[in-house]
Amino acid sequence: MTTTDLRWDPFDRALHAEPYGVWKRLRDELPVYHNPEYDFYALSRFDDVMAASLDTESFSSEHGITLDAITDDPWGAPRAMIMMDPPEHTAMRKMVNRTFFRGAILKLEDHIRQLCRSYLDPRIGSGGFDYVRDFSAKLPVMVISSLLGFPVEDHDNLREWSDAQVHRDEGNPERNALGDQASRNLFDYYRRQIELRRRHGTEDIVSDLMSSDLNQPGSDPRRLDDGELLVFIAMINVAGNETVARLLGWAALTLARNPEQRAKLVADPGLIGGAVEELLRYDAPSPVQGRFALSDTTFHGTVIPAGSKVALLTGSAGRDERQYRDPDVFDVTRTSSRHISFGHGAHFCLGAALARLEARVALEETLARFPEWDVDESAVSYVHTNSVRGPAAVPITL
């Protein structure tokens, strides 16, 4: 195959399972890649993805953050914080940081540990279970929904609607009819929750946001309106559920494929925090970030024209041999595990601390009960979304 035949298609299901061969070729042969079918550019090297992530003046989020949703004009209000550029994003981020990190996450470890035990203890002596469907897909929705103050009896519906909303059928970048209905169900649910809090205050981050002031340059302090609250809840609920579920799915699969690395974690649980960073580098749950080029920008002698859709391949950046020694080797003792799987700069993931906490506790509790497991590779399946990559099913045998 020649460079002219090199093709990366973000909607190709085969590449969801194994994109790394194509991504390596992109880094080596076409570090500024143009896809004529969907008319976007892609940056795949670590340094380039990092530079573009930091350059919000050239690469905008206001036009959309997934390749299928980017438009020539900025999205109208209300829109999620993740779809804002500075200074609007800066003001919103400051307000949300005060609310989201008001000690809530720091108090969650015991709750997360109890949830893990409630899911994992019944599996002891069972011979096996689906690590994603029976555990990793359930844990984050319980945690996020608890933070948001949503009743436990609603959590399963929220997870199913979240999954359906981001699903994409093979070869189709558009959401299907089931996804459209799931999106309507989610937003109707969020509206009801906001109405309840307008009438009766609660102790959760939604109520905290309602009572917090947004200080934007040149404007008087104000409170968020219902539309702004709605998109914030949607952003936190879907992003927090999907990415952690896939990260833990990758953990189950990767540790089974690398039993010697898993044995190191069993022998020394103190390595688990670093292993989470290595998992994030090795298989980023959110490997593609969409941007819109506001000006002509040149990388490696190739101009990305203003008005272009751009994919920042954070998943590829995590395997760049220019940044990492032996990048295709999974090593839980790796010390140079700096990565950009949570993004970088203005749009560094708001929930990074929570994701790290959930993953560390989940692996501690898993390895304490199940030091060894095998995976039926023929039964592993993958999600097919516009933003998240990872297993939908990982059947393990104990």
C-alpha positions as CSV (number, residue, x, y, z in Angstrom):
1,M,0.0,0.0,0.0
2,T,1.3,3.4,-0.9
3,T,0.8,6.7,1.0
4,T,-1.8,7.7,-1.6
5,D,-3.9,4.7,-0.5
6,L,-3.6,5.5,3.2
7,R,-7.1,6.1,4.7
8,W,-8.5,6.7,8.1
9,D,-12.3,6.6,8.5
10,P,-13.6,7.5,11.9
11,F,-16.8,5.6,11.2
12,D,-15.2,2.3,10.2
13,R,-16.1,-0.3,12.8
14,A,-13.0,-2.4,12.1
15,L,-10.9,0.6,13.2
16,H,-12.7,0.9,16.5
17,A,-11.2,-2.5,17.5
18,E,-7.7,-1.9,16.0
19,P,-6.8,1.6,14.8
20,Y,-3.1,1.6,15.8
21,G,-1.7,0.3,12.5
22,V,-3.3,3.1,10.5
23,W,-2.5,5.7,13.1
24,K,1.2,4.8,13.0
25,R,1.2,5.2,9.3
26,L,-0.5,8.5,9.6
27,R,2.2,9.7,12.1
28,D,5.0,8.4,9.9
29,E,3.7,9.2,6.4
30,L,0.9,11.8,6.6
31,P,1.1,13.6,10.0
32,V,-1.3,16.2,8.5
33,Y,-3.9,13.9,6.9
34,H,-6.9,15.0,4.8
35,N,-9.9,12.8,4.4
36,P,-11.8,13.9,1.2
37,E,-14.9,11.7,1.8
38,Y,-15.8,13.6,5.1
39,D,-13.6,16.6,4.3
40,F,-11.6,16.9,7.5
41,Y,-7.9,17.1,8.5
42,A,-6.3,15.0,11.2
43,L,-3.3,15.5,13.4
44,S,-1.8,12.3,14.9
45,R,1.6,13.1,16.5
46,F,1.9,13.9,20.2
47,D,3.5,17.3,19.8
48,D,1.0,18.4,17.1
49,V,-2.1,17.3,19.0
50,M,-0.7,19.0,22.1
51,A,0.0,22.3,20.2
52,A,-3.5,22.3,18.6
53,S,-5.1,21.6,22.0
54,L,-3.4,24.6,23.5
55,D,-4.2,26.9,20.5
56,T,-7.8,27.9,21.1
57,E,-7.4,31.0,18.9
58,S,-6.8,28.8,15.8
59,F,-8.8,25.7,16.7
60,S,-12.3,26.4,18.0
61,S,-14.7,24.2,20.0
62,E,-17.7,26.5,19.4
63,H,-18.5,24.9,16.1
64,G,-18.8,21.4,17.5
65,I,-16.5,18.9,19.1
66,T,-17.2,15.7,17.1
67,L,-16.5,15.4,13.4
68,D,-20.1,14.6,12.5
69,A,-21.5,17.6,14.4
70,I,-19.0,20.4,13.4
71,T,-20.8,23.2,11.5
72,D,-19.5,26.3,9.6
73,D,-21.2,28.6,12.1
74,P,-20.8,28.4,15.9
75,W,-23.5,26.5,17.7
76,G,-26.2,28.7,19.2
77,A,-26.8,29.1,22.9
78,P,-27.3,27.4,25.2
79,R,-24.3,25.1,24.6
80,A,-22.2,23.0,26.9
81,M,-19.0,24.4,28.4
82,I,-17.0,21.9,26.3
83,M,-18.3,23.8,23.2
84,M,-17.1,27.2,24.3
85,D,-13.9,29.1,23.6
86,P,-12.2,31.6,25.9
87,P,-13.1,34.0,27.4
88,E,-16.7,32.6,27.7
89,H,-15.2,29.2,28.5
90,T,-12.8,30.6,31.1
91,A,-15.7,32.3,33.0
92,M,-17.8,29.2,32.9
93,R,-14.9,26.9,33.9
94,K,-14.1,29.0,37.0
95,M,-17.7,28.8,38.2
96,V,-18.0,25.1,37.5
97,N,-14.7,24.3,39.2
98,R,-15.9,26.0,42.4
99,T,-19.0,23.9,42.3
100,F,-17.8,20.6,40.9
101,F,-14.8,20.4,43.2
102,R,-16.4,21.7,46.4
103,G,-15.1,18.7,48.3
104,A,-17.7,16.4,46.6
105,I,-15.2,14.3,44.8
106,L,-12.8,14.0,47.7
107,K,-15.6,12.5,49.8
108,L,-16.6,9.9,47.2
109,E,-13.9,7.2,47.7
110,D,-15.8,5.2,50.3
111,H,-19.0,5.4,48.3
112,I,-17.2,4.2,45.2
113,R,-15.6,1.4,47.1
114,Q,-18.9,0.2,48.5
115,L,-20.4,0.3,45.1
116,C,-17.6,-1.8,43.7
117,R,-18.0,-4.4,46.5
118,S,-21.7,-4.6,45.9
119,Y,-21.1,-5.5,42.3
120,L,-18.1,-7.7,42.6
121,D,-18.7,-9.7,45.8
122,P,-21.6,-11.7,44.3
123,R,-19.3,-12.8,41.5
124,I,-16.8,-14.5,43.8
125,G,-16.9,-18.2,43.0
126,S,-19.1,-17.7,40.0
127,G,-16.7,-18.8,37.3
128,G,-17.0,-15.6,35.4
129,F,-19.1,-12.6,34.3
130,D,-19.1,-9.8,31.7
131,Y,-16.8,-7.2,33.3
132,V,-18.4,-4.4,31.3
133,R,-22.1,-5.2,31.3
134,D,-22.1,-6.4,34.9
135,F,-19.7,-3.9,36.4
136,S,-17.9,-1.2,34.5
137,A,-21.0,0.1,32.7
138,K,-22.9,0.2,36.0
139,L,-20.4,1.8,38.3
140,P,-19.9,5.3,36.7
141,V,-23.6,5.9,36.1
142,M,-24.2,5.3,39.8
143,V,-21.4,7.6,40.8
144,I,-22.3,10.5,38.4
145,S,-26.0,10.2,39.1
146,S,-25.3,10.3,42.8
147,L,-23.3,13.5,42.3
148,L,-26.1,15.0,40.2
149,G,-28.7,13.9,42.8
150,F,-30.6,11.5,40.6
151,P,-32.6,8.7,42.3
152,V,-31.0,5.3,42.3
153,E,-34.1,3.7,40.6
154,D,-33.5,5.9,37.5
155,H,-29.8,5.0,37.0
156,D,-30.3,2.0,34.7
157,N,-32.5,4.0,32.3
158,L,-30.0,6.9,32.3
159,R,-27.2,4.5,31.3
160,E,-29.2,2.9,28.5
161,W,-30.3,6.3,27.1
162,S,-26.8,7.6,27.3
163,D,-25.4,4.6,25.4
164,A,-28.1,4.9,22.8
165,Q,-27.6,8.6,22.3
166,V,-23.9,8.3,21.3
167,H,-24.3,5.1,19.3
168,R,-23.6,5.2,15.5
169,D,-24.6,2.6,13.0
170,E,-21.9,1.3,10.7
171,G,-21.0,3.7,7.9
172,N,-23.5,6.4,9.2
173,P,-22.2,9.4,11.1
174,E,-25.8,10.4,12.0
175,R,-27.6,9.3,15.1
176,N,-30.3,6.7,14.4
177,A,-34.0,6.9,15.4
178,L,-33.4,5.0,18.7
179,G,-30.7,7.5,19.5
180,D,-32.9,10.4,18.8
181,Q,-35.6,9.0,21.1
182,A,-33.0,8.4,23.8
183,S,-31.8,12.0,23.6
184,R,-35.4,13.2,24.0
185,N,-35.8,10.9,27.0
186,L,-32.6,12.2,28.6
187,F,-33.5,15.9,28.1
188,D,-37.0,15.4,29.3
189,Y,-35.6,13.7,32.4
190,Y,-33.1,16.6,33.0
191,R,-35.9,19.2,32.7
192,R,-37.9,17.4,35.3
193,Q,-35.0,17.3,37.7
194,I,-34.3,21.0,37.2
195,E,-38.0,21.8,37.9
196,L,-37.9,19.7,41.1
197,R,-34.9,21.6,42.3
198,R,-36.5,24.9,41.6
199,R,-39.3,23.9,43.9
200,H,-37.2,22.0,46.5
201,G,-33.5,22.6,47.0
202,T,-31.3,19.6,47.3
203,E,-27.7,18.9,48.2
204,D,-26.0,18.0,44.9
205,I,-24.0,19.8,42.2
206,V,-27.1,20.7,40.2
207,S,-28.4,22.7,43.1
208,D,-25.0,24.1,43.7
209,L,-24.8,25.3,40.1
210,M,-28.2,26.9,40.4
211,S,-27.0,29.0,43.4
212,S,-23.6,30.0,41.9
213,D,-22.8,33.2,40.2
214,L,-21.4,33.3,36.7
215,N,-18.9,36.2,36.3
216,Q,-18.4,37.1,32.7
217,P,-16.1,39.9,31.5
218,G,-18.2,43.1,31.0
219,S,-21.3,41.7,32.5
220,D,-22.9,41.7,35.9
221,P,-22.8,38.4,37.9
222,R,-25.8,36.2,37.1
223,R,-27.2,32.7,37.6
224,L,-27.4,30.0,35.0
225,D,-30.8,29.7,33.2
226,D,-32.5,26.4,32.7
227,G,-31.1,25.9,29.3
228,E,-27.6,26.3,30.5
229,L,-28.2,24.0,33.4
230,L,-29.7,21.4,31.0
231,V,-26.6,21.3,28.7
232,F,-24.3,21.1,31.7
233,I,-26.1,18.1,33.2
234,A,-26.1,16.4,29.8
235,M,-22.4,17.0,29.4
236,I,-21.5,15.6,32.8
237,N,-23.9,12.7,32.7
238,V,-23.0,11.3,29.3
239,A,-19.3,12.0,29.3
240,G,-18.8,10.7,32.9
241,N,-20.7,7.5,32.2
242,E,-19.2,6.6,28.8
243,T,-15.5,7.3,29.3
244,V,-15.1,5.5,32.7
245,A,-17.1,2.5,31.5
246,R,-14.7,2.1,28.5
247,L,-11.6,2.8,30.5
248,L,-12.4,0.0,32.9
249,G,-13.4,-2.3,30.0
250,W,-10.0,-1.7,28.5
251,A,-8.4,-2.5,31.9
252,A,-10.1,-5.9,32.0
253,L,-9.1,-6.7,28.4
254,T,-5.5,-5.3,28.6
255,L,-4.6,-6.9,31.9
256,A,-5.8,-10.3,30.6
257,R,-3.7,-9.8,27.6
258,N,-0.7,-8.9,29.8
259,P,-0.9,-11.2,32.8
260,E,2.7,-10.4,33.9
261,Q,1.7,-6.8,34.3
262,R,-1.4,-7.8,36.2
263,A,0.7,-9.9,38.5
264,K,2.8,-6.9,39.3
265,L,-0.3,-5.0,40.4
266,V,-1.5,-7.9,42.5
267,A,1.9,-8.1,44.2
268,D,2.1,-4.3,44.7
269,P,-1.3,-2.5,44.7
270,G,0.6,0.8,45.1
271,L,1.3,0.6,41.4
272,I,-2.4,0.8,40.5
273,G,-2.5,4.6,40.3
274,G,0.3,4.7,37.8
275,A,-1.3,1.7,35.9
276,V,-4.4,3.9,35.4
277,E,-2.3,6.5,33.7
278,E,-0.7,3.8,31.5
279,L,-4.1,2.5,30.6
280,L,-5.2,6.0,29.6
281,R,-2.1,6.4,27.4
282,Y,-2.3,2.9,25.9
283,D,-6.0,2.9,25.0
284,A,-7.6,6.4,25.3
285,P,-11.4,6.0,25.9
286,S,-12.0,9.3,24.0
287,P,-9.4,9.1,21.2
288,V,-10.7,11.8,18.8
289,Q,-11.4,15.5,19.6
290,G,-13.0,17.6,17.0
291,R,-12.1,21.3,16.3
292,F,-12.9,24.0,13.7
293,A,-10.0,25.9,12.1
294,L,-10.5,29.6,12.5
295,S,-7.4,30.5,10.5
296,D,-4.9,28.9,8.1
297,T,-2.4,26.9,10.2
298,T,0.7,25.1,9.0
299,F,2.0,21.8,10.3
300,H,4.9,20.0,8.6
301,G,4.7,22.3,5.6
302,T,1.0,21.5,5.0
303,V,-1.7,24.2,5.5
304,I,-4.9,23.4,7.3
305,P,-7.2,26.0,5.7
306,A,-9.5,28.2,7.8
307,G,-13.0,26.8,7.8
308,S,-11.8,23.1,8.0
309,K,-12.9,20.4,10.3
310,V,-10.0,19.0,12.3
311,A,-9.5,15.8,14.3
312,L,-7.0,15.8,17.1
313,L,-6.1,12.1,17.5
314,T,-5.3,11.9,21.2
315,G,-5.5,8.1,20.9
316,S,-2.7,8.1,18.3
317,A,-0.7,10.6,20.3
318,G,-0.5,8.1,23.2
319,R,1.3,5.6,21.0
320,D,3.7,8.1,19.4
321,E,7.3,6.7,19.5
322,R,8.6,10.3,19.3
323,Q,7.2,10.8,22.8
324,Y,7.4,7.3,24.4
325,R,9.9,4.5,24.4
326,D,8.3,1.2,23.1
327,P,4.8,2.9,23.0
328,D,3.0,-0.3,21.9
329,V,4.2,-2.1,25.1
330,F,1.9,-1.9,28.1
331,D,4.0,-1.3,31.2
332,V,2.5,-0.6,34.6
333,T,5.9,0.6,35.9
334,R,6.4,3.1,33.1
335,T,7.6,6.4,34.6
336,S,7.2,8.6,31.4
337,S,3.4,8.2,31.3
338,R,2.5,11.8,30.6
339,H,-0.4,11.7,28.2
340,I,-3.1,13.9,26.7
341,S,-6.0,11.4,26.9
342,F,-7.9,13.9,29.1
343,G,-7.1,16.7,26.6
344,H,-4.9,19.6,27.5
345,G,-5.1,23.3,28.1
346,A,-8.4,25.1,28.4
347,H,-10.4,21.9,27.7
348,F,-8.6,19.6,30.1
349,C,-11.3,17.1,31.2
350,L,-13.4,18.5,34.1
351,G,-14.0,15.0,35.4
352,A,-10.3,13.8,35.2
353,A,-9.9,13.5,39.0
354,L,-13.2,11.6,39.4
355,A,-12.3,9.2,36.5
356,R,-8.9,8.5,38.1
357,L,-10.5,7.9,41.5
358,E,-13.1,5.5,40.1
359,A,-10.6,3.6,38.0
360,R,-8.1,3.2,40.8
361,V,-10.7,2.0,43.4
362,A,-12.3,-0.3,40.8
363,L,-9.0,-2.0,40.0
364,E,-8.0,-2.2,43.6
365,E,-11.3,-4.0,44.5
366,T,-11.2,-6.2,41.3
367,L,-7.6,-7.4,41.8
368,A,-8.2,-8.0,45.5
369,R,-10.9,-10.6,44.6
370,F,-9.8,-11.8,41.2
371,P,-6.0,-11.8,40.8
372,E,-6.3,-13.8,37.5
373,W,-8.9,-14.0,34.8
374,D,-9.1,-14.9,31.1
375,V,-11.1,-13.3,28.4
376,D,-13.1,-14.9,25.6
377,E,-11.7,-12.7,22.8
378,S,-14.3,-14.0,20.3
379,A,-17.1,-12.6,22.5
380,V,-15.6,-9.2,23.0
381,S,-17.6,-6.4,21.3
382,Y,-17.1,-2.7,21.0
383,V,-19.2,0.5,21.2
384,H,-19.6,2.4,18.0
385,T,-19.9,6.1,18.8
386,N,-18.9,9.5,17.5
387,S,-16.5,10.2,20.4
388,V,-15.8,7.2,22.6
389,R,-13.8,4.0,21.8
390,G,-13.8,0.9,24.0
391,P,-15.4,-2.5,24.8
392,A,-19.1,-3.0,25.1
393,A,-18.7,-6.5,26.4
394,V,-15.7,-8.3,28.0
395,P,-16.7,-11.8,29.2
396,I,-14.1,-13.0,31.7
397,T,-13.6,-16.4,33.2
398,L,-12.2,-16.8,36.7
